[in-house]
């Protein structure tokens, strides 16, 4: 495979980004990989490589680039968590639109990326992001996936669950049974909105696992069986919506 560490220019600065894709048989369908709260790190690079290995052009940006090019939560100390939450608080629907617009411009001009077939996956804090961008760019995405997405239903006017009527593509939501960031009542609001919008969606509960269960280095939370199910679901979603048959 080919790996690139590049800067994508956005309206707010240089967004350092990891890109990985197969060396042959391109151009490849694109997957935008939106990080979880602890930050862009080698663990996520490995996950991006796994997606790329089955035929995708994967783009993994550092969403915290406005404040830090290299933040990543190594230890969950109160001080480090405070910094992380500070970074998270700077992200919203507008920053997501700005960053995604730049990512779209990048893949539109890359010879190995098929810009007509784009899917996306967001983890944790990026569950809302994949909803926002699918609503903001409804004609660009063929599928979105939210994996233990946090804050999927809020009281704000741009709450992710309120985006359902604008989303045209297929969506998948993996929900951990033990997740204070996505309680059942939030997911119920999300599903009600998706049903009202007659959206093509699937919500799947992962029993007896915690928020963060997909990450191999998340000690005490990683669940190998559930994590592999999430990979199976992603591969199926992207095969169905992004691959030519």
C-alpha positions in Angstrom: 0.0 0.0 0.0 1.0 3.6 -0.4 1.0 5.9 2.7 1.2 9.7 2.7 1.4 12.2 5.5 0.2 15.5 4.0 -1.2 18.9 4.9 -4.6 19.6 3.4 -5.2 23.4 3.2 -8.5 24.5 4.8 -9.9 28.0 5.3 -8.5 27.8 8.9 -5.0 26.5 8.2 -3.0 23.3 7.4 -4.8 20.1 8.4 -2.2 17.4 8.9 -3.6 14.2 7.4 -2.8 10.5 7.0 -3.7 9.0 3.7 -3.4 5.3 2.7 -4.5 3.4 -0.3 -3.7 0.3 -2.4 -0.8 0.7 -4.8 -2.6 -1.0 -7.8 -6.0 -1.0 -9.6 -7.0 2.5 -8.8 -8.7 4.9 -8.7 -10.3 3.5 -5.5 -13.5 4.5 -3.7 -12.9 6.9 -0.9 -13.5 6.6 2.9 -13.2 9.7 5.1 -12.1 8.5 8.6 -13.0 10.9 11.4 -11.1 10.4 14.6 -12.3 9.9 18.1 -11.7 12.4 21.0 -8.2 11.1 22.1 -6.7 12.3 18.8 -5.0 11.2 15.6 -2.5 8.5 16.4 -0.9 5.3 15.2 -3.7 3.1 16.5 -6.1 5.0 14.1 -3.5 4.7 11.3 -3.6 1.0 11.7 -7.4 1.0 11.4 -7.1 3.1 8.3 -4.7 0.6 6.9 -7.1 -2.2 7.5 -9.8 -0.3 5.5 -7.3 0.5 2.7 -6.2 -3.1 2.5 -9.6 -4.1 1.1 -9.6 -1.5 -1.6 -10.3 2.0 -0.3 -8.6 5.4 -0.5 -8.7 6.4 3.2 -8.3 10.0 4.4 -7.7 10.4 8.2 -7.3 14.1 9.2 -6.2 15.6 12.5 -9.4 17.5 13.4 -7.5 19.4 16.2 -5.1 21.1 13.8 -6.4 24.5 14.7 -4.9 24.1 18.1 -2.4 21.3 17.9 -0.8 19.2 15.2 0.1 16.3 17.4 -2.2 16.1 20.4 -3.1 12.6 21.5 -4.3 11.4 24.9 -1.6 9.1 26.2 -2.9 8.9 29.8 -6.3 9.7 31.1 -5.2 12.1 33.8 -7.6 14.9 34.8 -5.2 17.4 33.3 -4.9 15.6 30.0 -8.6 15.0 29.8 -9.2 18.7 30.4 -7.0 19.5 27.4 -8.8 17.0 25.3 -12.2 18.3 26.1 -10.9 21.8 25.3 -10.0 20.6 21.9 -13.3 18.9 21.4 -15.2 22.0 22.3 -13.8 23.8 19.3 -15.4 21.4 16.8 -18.9 21.9 15.5 -21.0 21.7 12.4 -19.2 24.7 10.8 -15.7 23.4 11.4 -16.8 20.0 10.1 -18.1 21.7 6.9 -14.8 23.6 6.5 -12.7 20.6 7.0 -14.7 18.3 4.8 -14.9 20.8 2.0 -11.1 20.8 1.9 -11.0 17.0 2.0 -13.4 16.8 -0.9 -11.3 19.2 -2.9 -8.2 17.0 -2.2 -9.8 13.7 -3.4 -11.4 15.5 -6.4 -7.9 16.1 -7.7 -6.1 12.9 -6.7 -5.5 10.4 -9.4 -5.9 7.3 -7.1 -9.2 8.5 -5.6 -12.6 7.9 -7.2 -14.4 11.1 -6.1 -17.8 9.7 -7.3 -17.8 7.0 -4.6 -17.3 8.4 -1.1 -18.2 6.9 2.3 -17.3 8.0 5.8 -16.9 6.6 9.3 -16.8 8.6 12.5 -15.9 7.4 16.0 -17.0 8.8 19.3 -17.1 12.6 19.0 -17.2 12.2 15.2 -20.6 10.5 15.2 -22.2 13.9 14.9 -19.6 15.0 12.3 -20.7 12.3 9.8 -24.3 13.4 10.3 -23.5 17.0 9.7 -21.4 16.5 6.6 -23.9 14.1 5.0 -26.5 16.8 5.5 -24.2 19.6 4.3 -23.0 17.7 1.2 -25.9 15.3 0.4 -24.8 14.6 -3.1 -21.2 13.6 -2.3 -21.6 10.7 0.2 -23.0 7.3 -0.6 -22.8 6.0 3.0 -21.9 7.1 6.5 -21.2 5.1 9.7 -21.2 6.3 13.3 -19.4 4.0 15.7 -20.4 4.6 19.4 -21.1 8.2 18.4 -21.4 10.7 21.3 -24.0 13.4 21.7 -26.2 12.3 18.8 -29.2 14.1 20.1 -28.9 17.4 21.9 -31.1 20.5 22.4 -29.2 22.6 19.9 -30.7 23.6 16.6 -27.9 21.7 14.8 -28.3 18.5 16.8 -27.1 15.5 14.7 -30.5 13.7 14.9 -32.2 16.8 13.3 -30.0 16.3 10.2 -31.9 13.2 9.1 -34.2 14.9 6.6 -31.2 16.3 4.7 -29.3 13.0 4.5 -29.8 11.1 1.3 -27.3 8.2 1.8 -27.4 4.9 3.7 -26.3 5.2 7.3 -25.2 2.7 10.0 -25.0 3.4 13.8 -23.1 1.0 16.1 -24.2 1.7 19.7 -22.5 0.4 22.9 -24.9 -0.8 25.6 -22.8 0.9 28.3 -22.2 4.4 27.0 -22.9 7.6 29.1 -22.2 9.7 26.0 -25.0 8.0 24.0 -27.8 6.9 26.4 -30.8 4.9 25.0 -33.0 8.0 25.1 -30.7 9.8 22.7 -30.6 6.9 20.3 -34.4 6.7 20.5 -34.6 10.4 19.4 -32.1 9.6 16.6 -34.1 6.7 15.4 -37.4 8.6 15.5 -35.9 11.3 13.4 -34.5 8.7 10.9 -37.9 7.0 10.7 -39.7 10.3 10.1 -37.3 11.2 7.3 -37.8 7.7 5.7 -34.1 7.3 5.8 -32.2 4.2 4.8 -30.5 3.4 8.1 -29.6 0.7 10.6 -29.1 1.1 14.3 -27.4 -1.9 16.0 -26.8 -2.3 19.7 -23.6 -4.0 20.9 -24.5 -5.7 24.2 -22.3 -5.7 27.3 -19.7 -3.4 25.8 -18.5 0.1 26.7 -17.9 3.3 24.7 -14.6 2.8 23.0 -14.9 -1.0 22.5 -13.4 -1.0 19.0 -10.0 0.3 19.9 -7.3 -2.4 20.6 -5.3 -0.1 22.9 -8.3 1.0 25.0 -7.4 -1.1 28.1 -10.5 -2.4 29.9 -12.9 -1.4 27.2 -11.7 -3.1 24.0 -13.9 -6.1 23.1 -12.4 -8.2 20.3 -15.6 -9.9 19.3 -17.6 -6.7 19.2 -14.8 -4.9 17.4 -14.7 -7.5 14.7 -18.5 -7.3 14.3 -18.0 -3.5 13.7 -15.4 -4.3 11.0 -17.8 -6.8 9.3 -20.5 -4.2 9.3 -18.2 -1.5 7.8 -16.9 -3.8 5.1 -20.5 -4.8 4.2 -21.7 -1.2 4.1 -18.9 0.1 2.0 -18.9 -2.9 -0.3 -22.6 -2.4 -0.9 -22.5 1.4 -1.4 -19.1 2.1 -2.8 -17.9 -0.8 -4.9 -18.9 -1.3 -8.5 -20.8 -4.6 -9.1 
